[in-house]
Each structure stands twice: as structure tokens, then as C-alpha cells.
Amino acid sequence: MSQAFVRENDEMLLQDVSPSITALIMYLTRENNGIRIYEKHRVKDNEHNREVHVMSNGLSYAKDKDSKWYII
């Protein structure tokens, strides 16, 4: 079995990542070819009652009602 085949089937989706910020950082860093992604800051979105994590990759992430990560 080739290495590329193993990696293709081994791919994890964002919604499968554990709901901790540490797990999100590890996932994003792995997806970014090992270049470290970090949390720049977090804000409380009172309108939608969620915590928004602004990351160094330029995207913002939050958890849905089932504690699954998604991009805002």
C-alpha cells in the first residue's frame, strides 16, 4: 500500500476534531503542513451565544450545539 493511499484515507474532517482548543490547534497545524497555527484571540458572540476563536491562519472557528467545530 502506498503512503499516499494511507494518508488519503487517514484524513480527518474539522467536525471530527475533539472540542478542545488544543485539539483544534493540533489539527490546523497538521493541515497546514506542520506550520504552527495559534489562537490570536477569542471573542464572545452574544448574538449567537458562542465563543469565537480567531486563529493565525486568518479564519475564525466556533463550536455548534453538538460541540463540533466549524468555520465562521
N, CA, C and O atoms as a Tinker XYZ file with bonds, in Angstrom:
   288  protein
     1  N      0.842000   -1.170000    0.000000    73     2
     2  CA     0.000000    0.000000    0.000000    64     1     3
     3  C      0.890000    1.237000    0.000000    63     2     4     5
     4  O      1.839000    1.332000    0.778000    81     3
     5  N      0.579000    2.172000   -0.869000    73     3     6
     6  CA     1.424000    3.361000   -0.964000    64     5     7
     7  C      1.137000    4.322000    0.184000    63     6     8     9
     8  O      0.055000    4.299000    0.769000    81     7
     9  N      2.106000    5.159000    0.497000    73     7    10
    10  CA     1.975000    6.147000    1.561000    64     9    11
    11  C      0.862000    7.147000    1.243000    63    10    12    13
    12  O      0.114000    7.552000    2.133000    81    11
    13  N      0.755000    7.541000   -0.027000    73    11    14
    14  CA    -0.285000    8.496000   -0.423000    64    13    15
    15  C     -1.669000    7.916000   -0.187000    63    14    16    17
    16  O     -2.581000    8.623000    0.241000    81    15
    17  N     -1.824000    6.639000   -0.465000    73    15    18
    18  CA    -3.117000    5.994000   -0.256000    64    17    19
    19  C     -3.489000    5.976000    1.216000    63    18    20    21
    20  O     -4.646000    6.215000    1.565000    81    19
    21  N     -2.542000    5.702000    2.071000    73    19    22
    22  CA    -2.788000    5.670000    3.508000    64    21    23
    23  C     -3.177000    7.056000    4.001000    63    22    24    25
    24  O     -4.127000    7.186000    4.773000    81    23
    25  N     -2.481000    8.072000    3.582000    73    23    26
    26  CA    -2.782000    9.433000    4.027000    64    25    27
    27  C     -4.150000    9.889000    3.545000    63    26    28    29
    28  O     -4.872000   10.564000    4.278000    81    27
    29  N     -4.510000    9.529000    2.330000    73    27    30
    30  CA    -5.801000    9.936000    1.793000    64    29    31
    31  C     -6.941000    9.369000    2.629000    63    30    32    33
    32  O     -7.922000   10.069000    2.884000    81    31
    33  N     -6.834000    8.139000    3.051000    73    31    34
    34  CA    -7.880000    7.514000    3.849000    64    33    35
    35  C     -7.800000    7.902000    5.313000    63    34    36    37
    36  O     -8.764000    7.715000    6.055000    81    35
    37  N     -6.671000    8.437000    5.738000    73    35    38
    38  CA    -6.433000    8.794000    7.130000    64    37    39
    39  C     -6.893000   10.222000    7.441000    63    38    40    41
    40  O     -6.776000   10.681000    8.577000    81    39
    41  N     -7.406000   10.909000    6.448000    73    39    42
    42  CA    -7.760000   12.313000    6.591000    64    41    43
    43  C     -8.900000   12.510000    7.595000    63    42    44    45
    44  O     -9.894000   11.784000    7.578000    81    43
    45  N     -8.736000   13.493000    8.454000    73    43    46
    46  CA    -9.743000   13.819000    9.463000    64    45    47
    47  C    -10.449000   15.096000    9.023000    63    46    48    49
    48  O     -9.828000   15.996000    8.457000    81    47
    49  N    -11.731000   15.167000    9.282000    73    47    50
    50  CA   -12.504000   16.355000    8.965000    64    49    51
    51  C    -12.593000   17.258000   10.188000    63    50    52    53
    52  O    -12.464000   16.795000   11.321000    81    51
    53  N    -12.814000   18.547000    9.952000    73    51    54
    54  CA   -12.874000   19.519000   11.039000    64    53    55
    55  C    -13.927000   19.132000   12.076000    63    54    56    57
    56  O    -13.682000   19.253000   13.276000    81    55
    57  N    -15.078000   18.676000   11.634000    73    55    58
    58  CA   -16.131000   18.337000   12.590000    64    57    59
    59  C    -15.817000   17.099000   13.417000    63    58    60    61
    60  O    -16.509000   16.823000   14.397000    81    59
    61  N    -14.777000   16.341000   13.035000    73    59    62
    62  CA   -14.371000   15.157000   13.796000    64    61    63
    63  C    -13.348000   15.472000   14.890000    63    62    64    65
    64  O    -13.018000   14.606000   15.700000    81    63
    65  N    -12.848000   16.707000   14.916000    73    63    66
    66  CA   -11.834000   17.113000   15.888000    64    65    67
    67  C    -12.475000   17.270000   17.265000    63    66    68    69
    68  O    -13.585000   17.788000   17.386000    81    67
    69  N    -11.775000   16.825000   18.288000    73    67    70
    70  CA   -12.229000   16.966000   19.665000    64    69    71
    71  C    -12.567000   18.434000   19.948000    63    70    72    73
    72  O    -11.940000   19.321000   19.368000    81    71
    73  N    -13.533000   18.714000   20.815000    73    71    74
    74  CA   -13.964000   20.098000   21.041000    64    73    75
    75  C    -12.992000   20.988000   21.822000    63    74    76    77
    76  O    -13.347000   22.121000   22.143000    81    75
    77  N    -11.796000   20.524000   22.134000    73    75    78
    78  CA   -10.849000   21.376000   22.873000    64    77    79
    79  C    -10.056000   22.262000   21.908000    63    78    80    81
    80  O     -9.838000   21.899000   20.752000    81    79
    81  N     -9.633000   23.416000   22.395000    73    79    82
    82  CA    -8.836000   24.331000   21.569000    64    81    83
    83  C     -7.488000   23.709000   21.223000    63    82    84    85
    84  O     -6.951000   23.961000   20.144000    81    83
    85  N     -6.940000   22.903000   22.120000    73    83    86
    86  CA    -5.666000   22.229000   21.854000    64    85    87
    87  C     -5.803000   21.274000   20.674000    63    86    88    89
    88  O     -4.926000   21.223000   19.811000    81    87
    89  N     -6.880000   20.529000   20.633000    73    87    90
    90  CA    -7.117000   19.600000   19.526000    64    89    91
    91  C     -7.294000   20.374000   18.220000    63    90    92    93
    92  O     -6.809000   19.940000   17.174000    81    91
    93  N     -7.982000   21.512000   18.271000    73    91    94
    94  CA    -8.158000   22.330000   17.073000    64    93    95
    95  C     -6.812000   22.830000   16.567000    63    94    96    97
    96  O     -6.542000   22.773000   15.367000    81    95
    97  N     -5.966000   23.320000   17.467000    73    95    98
    98  CA    -4.642000   23.813000   17.074000    64    97    99
    99  C     -3.815000   22.699000   16.457000    63    98   100   101
   100  O     -3.157000   22.914000   15.439000    81    99
   101  N     -3.836000   21.519000   17.049000    73    99   102
   102  CA    -3.079000   20.388000   16.500000    64   101   103
   103  C     -3.597000   20.026000   15.108000    63   102   104   105
   104  O     -2.801000   19.783000   14.201000    81   103
   105  N     -4.890000   19.988000   14.930000    73   103   106
   106  CA    -5.490000   19.669000   13.631000    64   105   107
   107  C     -5.105000   20.710000   12.583000    63   106   108   109
   108  O     -4.674000   20.355000   11.486000    81   107
   109  N     -5.259000   22.001000   12.918000    73   107   110
   110  CA    -4.947000   23.057000   11.961000    64   109   111
   111  C     -3.470000   23.076000   11.601000    63   110   112   113
   112  O     -3.116000   23.321000   10.448000    81   111
   113  N     -2.607000   22.820000   12.578000    73   111   114
   114  CA    -1.168000   22.764000   12.314000    64   113   115
   115  C     -0.844000   21.612000   11.373000    63   114   116   117
   116  O     -0.052000   21.776000   10.444000    81   115
   117  N     -1.440000   20.464000   11.600000    73   115   118
   118  CA    -1.225000   19.300000   10.725000    64   117   119
   119  C     -1.724000   19.604000    9.311000    63   118   120   121
   120  O     -1.054000   19.264000    8.336000    81   119
   121  N     -2.878000   20.233000    9.191000    73   119   122
   122  CA    -3.438000   20.577000    7.886000    64   121   123
   123  C     -2.610000   21.652000    7.182000    63   122   124   125
   124  O     -2.683000   21.789000    5.961000    81   123
   125  N     -1.837000   22.401000    7.934000    73   123   126
   126  CA    -1.008000   23.481000    7.394000    64   125   127
   127  C      0.429000   23.006000    7.177000    63   126   128   129
   128  O      1.365000   23.802000    7.248000    81   127
   129  N      0.600000   21.728000    6.917000    73   127   130
   130  CA     1.913000   21.118000    6.642000    64   129   131
   131  C      2.911000   21.328000    7.779000    63   130   132   133
   132  O      4.104000   21.512000    7.539000    81   131
   133  N      2.418000   21.298000    9.013000    73   131   134
   134  CA     3.286000   21.384000   10.174000    64   133   135
   135  C      3.640000   22.796000   10.614000    63   134   136   137
   136  O      4.301000   22.978000   11.637000    81   135
   137  N      3.208000   23.796000    9.853000    73   135   138
   138  CA     3.462000   25.183000   10.254000    64   137   139
   139  C      2.464000   25.539000   11.350000    63   138   140   141
   140  O      1.254000   25.452000   11.142000    81   139
   141  N      2.964000   25.933000   12.502000    73   139   142
   142  CA     2.158000   26.135000   13.702000    64   141   143
   143  C      1.059000   27.170000   13.504000    63   142   144   145
   144  O      1.312000   28.281000   13.038000    81   143
   145  N     -0.135000   26.800000   13.857000    73   143   146
   146  CA    -1.279000   27.706000   13.896000    64   145   147
   147  C     -1.564000   27.975000   15.373000    63   146   148   149
   148  O     -1.497000   27.059000   16.193000    81   147
   149  N     -1.875000   29.200000   15.711000    73   147   150
   150  CA    -2.150000   29.536000   17.108000    64   149   151
   151  C     -3.392000   30.417000   17.182000    63   150   152   153
   152  O     -3.832000   31.001000   16.191000    81   151
   153  N     -3.932000   30.490000   18.377000    73   151   154
   154  CA    -5.100000   31.333000   18.609000    64   153   155
   155  C     -4.634000   32.771000   18.819000    63   154   156   157
   156  O     -3.854000   33.040000   19.733000    81   155
   157  N     -5.102000   33.691000   17.986000    73   155   158
   158  CA    -4.737000   35.095000   18.126000    64   157   159
   159  C     -5.531000   35.735000   19.261000    63   158   160   161
   160  O     -4.974000   36.447000   20.096000    81   159
   161  N     -6.819000   35.478000   19.281000    73   159   162
   162  CA    -7.668000   35.928000   20.377000    64   161   163
   163  C     -9.027000   35.243000   20.256000    63   162   164   165
   164  O     -9.336000   34.603000   19.250000    81   163
   165  N     -9.818000   35.394000   21.299000    73   163   166
   166  CA   -11.176000   34.849000   21.259000    64   165   167
   167  C    -12.142000   35.919000   21.707000    63   166   168   169
   168  O    -11.828000   36.762000   22.547000    81   167
   169  N    -13.312000   35.866000   21.133000    73   167   170
   170  CA   -14.349000   36.843000   21.450000    64   169   171
   171  C    -15.650000   36.115000   21.726000    63   170   172   173
   172  O    -15.873000   35.005000   21.241000    81   171
   173  N    -16.488000   36.739000   22.495000    73   171   174
   174  CA   -17.798000   36.184000   22.808000    64   173   175
   175  C    -18.802000   36.805000   21.839000    63   174   176   177
   176  O    -18.939000   38.027000   21.779000    81   175
   177  N    -19.498000   35.968000   21.086000    73   175   178
   178  CA   -20.545000   36.411000   20.174000    64   177   179
   179  C    -21.871000   36.264000   20.907000    63   178   180   181
   180  O    -22.471000   35.189000   20.904000    81   179
   181  N    -22.324000   37.333000   21.529000    73   179   182
   182  CA   -23.546000   37.290000   22.333000    64   181   183
   183  C    -24.793000   37.075000   21.479000    63   182   184   185
   184  O    -25.772000   36.493000   21.947000    81   183
   185  N    -24.761000   37.535000   20.248000    73   183   186
   186  CA   -25.915000   37.386000   19.363000    64   185   187
   187  C    -26.238000   35.909000   19.117000    63   186   188   189
   188  O    -27.404000   35.515000   19.110000    81   187
   189  N    -25.199000   35.101000   18.915000    73   187   190
   190  CA   -25.389000   33.672000   18.650000    64   189   191
   191  C    -25.009000   32.799000   19.849000    63   190   192   193
   192  O    -25.041000   31.571000   19.763000    81   191
   193  N    -24.655000   33.432000   20.952000    73   191   194
   194  CA   -24.281000   32.734000   22.185000    64   193   195
   195  C    -23.186000   31.692000   21.943000    63   194   196   197
   196  O    -23.355000   30.509000   22.237000    81   195
   197  N    -22.063000   32.164000   21.401000    73   195   198
   198  CA   -20.939000   31.271000   21.124000    64   197   199
   199  C    -19.631000   31.998000   21.352000    63   198   200   201
   200  O    -19.566000   33.227000   21.324000    81   199
   201  N    -18.589000   31.211000   21.579000    73   199   202
   202  CA   -17.240000   31.738000   21.702000    64   201   203
   203  C    -16.549000   31.553000   20.353000    63   202   204   205
   204  O    -16.543000   30.453000   19.800000    81   203
   205  N    -15.973000   32.619000   19.829000    73   203   206
   206  CA   -15.325000   32.587000   18.522000    64   205   207
   207  C    -13.813000   32.652000   18.725000    63   206   208   209
   208  O    -13.309000   33.532000   19.424000    81   207
   209  N    -13.097000   31.716000   18.110000    73   207   210
   210  CA   -11.646000   31.639000   18.203000    64   209   211
   211  C    -11.049000   32.144000   16.894000    63   210   212   213
   212  O    -11.230000   31.527000   15.845000    81   211
   213  N    -10.349000   33.249000   16.956000    73   211   214
   214  CA    -9.697000   33.825000   15.786000    64   213   215
   215  C     -8.285000   33.252000   15.737000    63   214   216   217
   216  O     -7.492000   33.441000   16.659000    81   215
   217  N     -7.984000   32.551000   14.649000    73   215   218
   218  CA    -6.723000   31.820000   14.550000    64   217   219
   219  C     -5.746000   32.528000   13.616000    63   218   220   221
   220  O     -6.137000   33.386000   12.824000    81   219
   221  N     -4.482000   32.162000   13.719000    73   219   222
   222  CA    -3.422000   32.794000   12.940000    64   221   223
   223  C     -3.496000   32.460000   11.451000    63   222   224   225
   224  O     -2.790000   33.080000   10.656000    81   223
   225  N     -4.323000   31.505000   11.054000    73   223   226
   226  CA    -4.463000   31.190000    9.632000    64   225   227
   227  C     -5.467000   32.108000    8.934000    63   226   228   229
   228  O     -5.753000   31.944000    7.748000    81   227
   229  N     -6.001000   33.083000    9.689000    73   227   230
   230  CA    -6.915000   34.060000    9.107000    64   229   231
   231  C     -8.378000   33.668000    9.179000    63   230   232   233
   232  O     -9.241000   34.417000    8.722000    81   231
   233  N     -8.669000   32.510000    9.744000    73   231   234
   234  CA   -10.048000   32.055000    9.861000    64   233   235
   235  C    -10.498000   32.073000   11.313000    63   234   236   237
   236  O     -9.680000   32.063000   12.234000    81   235
   237  N    -11.806000   32.099000   11.501000    73   235   238
   238  CA   -12.390000   32.056000   12.833000    64   237   239
   239  C    -13.206000   30.783000   12.970000    63   238   240   241
   240  O    -13.870000   30.352000   12.027000    81   239
   241  N    -13.151000   30.189000   14.151000    73   239   242
   242  CA   -13.798000   28.906000   14.406000    64   241   243
   243  C    -14.675000   29.008000   15.640000    63   242   244   245
   244  O    -14.392000   29.769000   16.565000    81   243
   245  N    -15.752000   28.222000   15.635000    73   243   246
   246  CA   -16.642000   28.138000   16.787000    64   245   247
   247  C    -17.168000   26.710000   16.844000    63   246   248   249
   248  O    -16.965000   25.916000   15.926000    81   247
   249  N    -17.851000   26.405000   17.946000    73   247   250
   250  CA   -18.459000   25.085000   18.093000    64   249   251
   251  C    -19.971000   25.228000   17.984000    63   250   252   253
   252  O    -20.553000   26.197000   18.472000    81   251
   253  N    -20.603000   24.242000   17.331000    73   251   254
   254  CA   -22.057000   24.251000   17.231000    64   253   255
   255  C    -22.685000   23.663000   18.494000    63   254   256   257
   256  O    -21.974000   23.378000   19.456000    81   255
   257  N    -23.975000   23.483000   18.504000    73   255   258
   258  CA   -24.685000   22.982000   19.683000    64   257   259
   259  C    -24.280000   21.564000   20.062000    63   258   260   261
   260  O    -24.503000   21.135000   21.194000    81   259
   261  N    -23.680000   20.827000   19.111000    73   259   262
   262  CA   -23.205000   19.466000   19.372000    64   261   263
   263  C    -21.711000   19.431000   19.695000    63   262   264   265
   264  O    -21.112000   18.357000   19.729000    81   263
   265  N    -21.105000   20.600000   19.934000    73   263   266
   266  CA   -19.675000   20.757000   20.224000    64   265   267
   267  C    -18.785000   20.306000   19.070000    63   266   268   269
   268  O    -17.694000   19.780000   19.287000    81   267
   269  N    -19.257000   20.514000   17.843000    73   267   270
   270  CA   -18.471000   20.218000   16.635000    64   269   271
   271  C    -17.931000   21.538000   16.107000    63   270   272   273
   272  O    -18.657000   22.531000   16.042000    81   271
   273  N    -16.641000   21.548000   15.727000    73   271   274
   274  CA   -16.015000   22.758000   15.200000    64   273   275
   275  C    -16.568000   23.094000   13.814000    63   274   276   277
   276  O    -16.894000   22.206000   13.026000    81   275
   277  N    -16.664000   24.386000   13.538000    73   275   278
   278  CA   -16.989000   24.852000   12.184000    64   277   279
   279  C    -16.330000   26.203000   11.960000    63   278   280   281
   280  O    -15.991000   26.914000   12.906000    81   279
   281  N    -16.156000   26.537000   10.693000    73   279   282
   282  CA   -15.541000   27.827000   10.309000    64   281   283
   283  C    -16.645000   28.864000   10.203000    63   282   284   285
   284  O    -17.706000   28.609000    9.633000    81   283
   285  N    -16.383000   30.022000   10.754000    73   283   286
   286  CA   -17.355000   31.119000   10.683000    64   285   287
   287  C    -17.083000   31.942000    9.436000    63   286   288
   288  O    -17.784000   32.920000    9.177000    81   287
